[in-house]
Structure formats: structure tokens, C-alpha cells
Amino acid sequence: MSVATASVDSAAPTPGEVLTHPVHGPVRIVSTCTRTVRGTEREYVDMEVIGDEMRISVPADGKDVIGLRAVLEEKEIADLLVQLVEPIEPPAKKPSWAHRIKSLTMQLQSGRISDRIGVIRSILGDSGGTPSSLAERNLLKQAIAPLAAEIAITRSITIEQADLLLQDTAERAVAAGAPGDAA
């Protein structure tokens, strides 16, 4: 099955299009409909998250506001992998665990790919490759899952293979930075 992607400039997404939601990752447009909210009619776009049973609905006029974008292309994936494999420098001053988790959570909520990569690098770098706390493991999963789903779509591989690609690539950066981590 071929996957259609849309450019960020498309005015109205059409059913069947695959776009990327900044938080949930790849979504398939299911339908558009008109709803009356507080006496005002508005167009809504209903989407299903690919690889999940979740459905979300957003106002059609807010497409750019929520940051829907086209699925990553191969060049963007290659750039992302290069960023992941760069050696990880330890922070000059390590923040408290609670502050770090809060900061990483806020980074994920931004929806920016660069922030998502930063979260992956930070968690794997600070933990030496294997996060020890449940909070870190959950954040790592939340950071990797949407990117893995996009890579799976673009490269026509399974989400598990894409997930493994991201984790292996990021762990190489941890290994590359390991000799300088004697603190």
C-alpha cells in the first residue's frame, strides 16, 4: 500500500492523507466534518494515529497552529540520524532529577523534531545507554515512538525495525562519548 503525504501548505487535508502530528506522530486523515461548538459552526479534521487505536479531532482552521506537517523524507531521516550519532557532551552542571524530568517532558511537548532528538540524546547520555528510572524509560519511549513510526512509513519497514534503528544510532553516540565521561 502506498502512503500519500501532504505538504505543509495544503489548505485542507483530504481523507487518506498521512501527515505528522507534533505530539502523536503520523496520523491518517479519516474525515472532515462540521460541528457546532457554542453556537458556531466549525470544520474539524478527524485523524487516527498510525500504529495506535487513538483518534483525534482538530479544528480545520487550526491545522498550522497545531503543527501538522508532511511525513519525514529520506534526507530528513538521514539528517536526524546524523544528529543522533553525534557524541554526547556531559552537561557542565547536572540539574536535579525532578527538574531534568520536567524539562525533558516540556521539550517533548514542543513537538519539534530537534527537541525530540535532544530528549533521546539526554536520556541515553545521562543513563549510559539504559535508563534506570521508569520516568526516563517512559519519556524515551514517548520521544522515539513517533519518529520510529515516521521512519517506518518512509522506509517501508516495521515500527520495531525503525525503533531499533533509532536506539542503536543513539547508543553509538553514548559509546562514542563514554571515554570522556569519567567524572
C-alpha positions as CSV (number, residue, x, y, z in Angstrom):
1,M,0.0,0.0,0.0
2,S,1.4,3.4,-1.0
3,V,1.2,6.2,1.6
4,A,0.2,9.7,0.4
5,T,1.9,12.6,2.1
6,A,0.8,16.2,2.1
7,S,2.9,19.4,2.1
8,V,2.5,21.8,4.9
9,D,1.0,24.3,2.6
10,S,-2.1,22.2,1.6
11,A,-5.2,24.2,2.6
12,A,-7.5,21.3,3.5
13,P,-6.3,17.8,4.3
14,T,-8.2,15.1,2.5
15,P,-9.2,11.7,3.8
16,G,-6.4,9.1,3.3
17,E,-3.6,11.7,3.6
18,V,-0.8,10.9,6.0
19,L,0.6,13.8,8.0
20,T,2.6,14.1,11.2
21,H,1.0,15.5,14.4
22,P,3.7,17.2,16.5
23,V,2.9,15.1,19.6
24,H,1.3,11.9,18.4
25,G,3.4,11.3,15.3
26,P,2.0,10.1,11.9
27,V,-1.8,10.4,11.6
28,R,-4.1,9.4,8.7
29,I,-6.8,11.8,7.9
30,V,-10.1,9.9,8.3
31,S,-12.7,12.6,7.6
32,T,-13.7,16.2,7.8
33,C,-16.9,17.4,9.3
34,T,-18.8,20.4,10.5
35,R,-19.6,20.7,14.2
36,T,-21.5,23.3,16.1
37,V,-19.5,24.4,19.1
38,R,-21.0,27.1,21.4
39,G,-23.4,28.0,18.6
40,T,-20.7,28.4,16.0
41,E,-20.2,26.0,13.1
42,R,-16.6,24.9,12.6
43,E,-14.9,22.5,10.3
44,Y,-13.0,19.7,12.0
45,V,-10.5,17.1,10.8
46,D,-10.7,13.7,12.3
47,M,-7.5,11.7,12.3
48,E,-6.3,8.3,13.5
49,V,-2.8,7.8,15.0
50,I,-1.0,5.3,12.9
51,G,0.1,2.3,14.9
52,D,-2.3,3.2,17.7
53,E,-6.0,3.0,18.2
54,M,-6.3,6.6,19.2
55,R,-8.4,9.1,17.2
56,I,-8.0,12.8,17.5
57,S,-10.0,15.7,16.1
58,V,-8.8,19.2,15.5
59,P,-10.4,22.4,14.0
60,A,-9.6,22.5,10.3
61,D,-8.7,26.2,10.5
62,G,-6.1,25.4,13.2
63,K,-4.0,23.0,11.0
64,D,-1.0,25.2,11.1
65,V,-1.5,26.1,14.7
66,I,-1.2,22.5,15.9
67,G,1.8,21.9,13.6
68,L,0.6,19.2,11.2
69,R,3.4,18.6,8.7
70,A,4.4,16.2,6.0
71,V,6.0,12.9,7.0
72,L,9.8,13.0,7.1
73,E,11.5,12.4,3.8
74,E,14.7,10.2,3.4
75,K,17.0,13.2,3.5
76,E,15.5,14.4,6.7
77,I,15.8,11.0,8.3
78,A,19.4,10.8,7.3
79,D,20.0,14.3,8.9
80,L,18.1,13.1,12.1
81,L,20.3,10.0,12.3
82,V,23.5,12.2,12.0
83,Q,22.3,14.3,14.8
84,L,21.6,11.3,17.0
85,V,25.0,9.8,16.5
86,E,27.0,12.9,17.4
87,P,29.0,12.4,20.6
88,I,27.1,13.4,23.7
89,E,28.8,16.0,25.9
90,P,28.1,15.8,29.6
91,P,26.4,18.9,31.0
92,A,28.6,21.3,32.9
93,K,26.1,21.3,35.8
94,K,23.7,18.4,36.3
95,P,20.2,19.6,37.3
96,S,18.2,17.7,39.9
97,W,16.4,14.6,38.7
98,A,12.9,16.2,39.1
99,H,14.0,19.3,37.3
100,R,15.6,17.3,34.5
101,I,12.4,15.1,34.0
102,K,10.2,18.2,34.0
103,S,12.5,19.9,31.4
104,L,12.6,16.8,29.2
105,T,8.8,16.5,29.4
106,M,8.4,20.1,28.3
107,Q,10.8,19.5,25.4
108,L,8.7,16.6,24.2
109,Q,5.5,18.7,24.4
110,S,7.0,21.3,22.0
111,G,6.6,18.8,19.1
112,R,9.8,19.9,17.4
113,I,11.9,17.1,16.0
114,S,15.1,18.7,17.3
115,D,13.7,18.7,20.8
116,R,12.7,15.1,20.4
117,I,16.2,14.2,19.4
118,G,17.5,16.2,22.3
119,V,15.4,14.2,24.8
120,I,16.6,10.9,23.3
121,R,20.3,12.0,23.5
122,S,19.9,13.4,27.0
123,I,18.2,10.3,28.5
124,L,20.6,7.9,26.9
125,G,23.6,10.1,27.5
126,D,22.9,10.6,31.2
127,S,22.0,6.9,31.8
128,G,24.9,5.5,29.9
129,G,22.6,3.8,27.4
130,T,19.9,2.2,29.6
131,P,17.6,4.5,31.6
132,S,17.2,3.3,35.2
133,S,14.0,5.1,36.2
134,L,10.5,4.4,34.9
135,A,10.0,8.1,34.2
136,E,13.1,8.1,31.9
137,R,12.1,4.9,30.2
138,N,8.6,6.3,29.5
139,L,10.0,9.6,28.2
140,L,12.4,7.8,26.0
141,K,9.5,5.7,24.6
142,Q,7.4,8.9,24.0
143,A,10.4,10.5,22.2
144,I,11.2,7.5,20.0
145,A,7.8,6.1,19.1
146,P,6.5,9.0,16.8
147,L,9.9,9.2,15.0
148,A,10.0,5.4,14.6
149,A,6.5,5.5,13.1
150,E,7.5,8.2,10.6
151,I,10.7,6.3,9.6
152,A,8.7,3.1,9.2
153,I,6.3,4.8,6.8
154,T,9.1,6.5,4.7
155,R,11.4,3.4,4.5
156,S,8.6,0.8,4.3
157,I,9.9,-1.1,7.4
158,T,8.2,-2.1,10.6
159,I,7.9,0.3,13.5
160,E,10.0,-2.2,15.5
161,Q,12.9,-2.0,13.0
162,A,12.7,1.8,12.9
163,D,12.7,1.9,16.7
164,L,15.8,-0.3,16.8
165,L,17.5,1.9,14.3
166,L,16.9,5.0,16.4
167,Q,18.0,3.3,19.6
168,D,21.1,1.7,18.1
169,T,22.1,5.0,16.5
170,A,21.7,7.0,19.7
171,E,23.6,4.3,21.7
172,R,26.5,4.7,19.3
173,A,26.7,8.3,20.4
174,V,26.7,7.2,24.1
175,A,29.5,4.7,23.3
176,A,31.5,7.4,21.5
177,G,31.2,9.8,24.4
178,A,32.0,7.1,27.1
179,P,35.8,7.6,27.4
180,G,35.3,11.3,28.3
181,D,32.6,10.6,30.9
182,A,35.0,9.8,33.7
183,A,33.6,12.2,36.2
